[in-house]
Amino acid sequence: MQRVPRLSKPPRMPEGVLAIIDATGNSARTEILRHLSLRAMSATELAEVIAADPRVVRRHLSVLEDMGLVTADHPRGDRRAKGRVVLWATDLARAEEVGRIWLDYVAGRPLPDPEQDQ
């Protein structure tokens, strides 16, 4: 398979669309979202299912959480307790919203104005 060269950031692409592409344009993250939409799992369990290092899975989960695409059953500041297992799940409503934003951009439709949402 021939590798496609990485392009620089298109000058008129909205930051929100770039963030979506950065978060979801990774095959491992897409696979994580798919598995977590089927059932909640810990990072360790998810790492076994997708055959990846748990530390790498945790980094992917952090990126997905920043986009609101996954949720954890414990808040960020409350996850380090010894023996605590954090369960992750895909936020399907947010995934659908992100998918609509991406599709609207690709189809040339107007995007929601982030300034109006505030």
Sequence and secondary structure as in RCSB ss.txt:
>XXXX:A:sequence
MQRVPRLSKPPRMPEGVLAIIDATGNSARTEILRHLSLRAMSATELAEVIAADPRVVRRHLSVLEDMGLVTADHP
RGDRRAKGRVVLWATDLARAEEVGRIWLDYVAGRPLPDPEQDQ
>XXXX:A:secstr
          TTS HHHHHHHHHHSSHHHHHHHHHHHHS B HHHHHHHHT  HHHHHHHHHHHHHTTSEEESS 
GGG  STT    EEE HHHHHHHHHHHHHHHTT     TTTT 
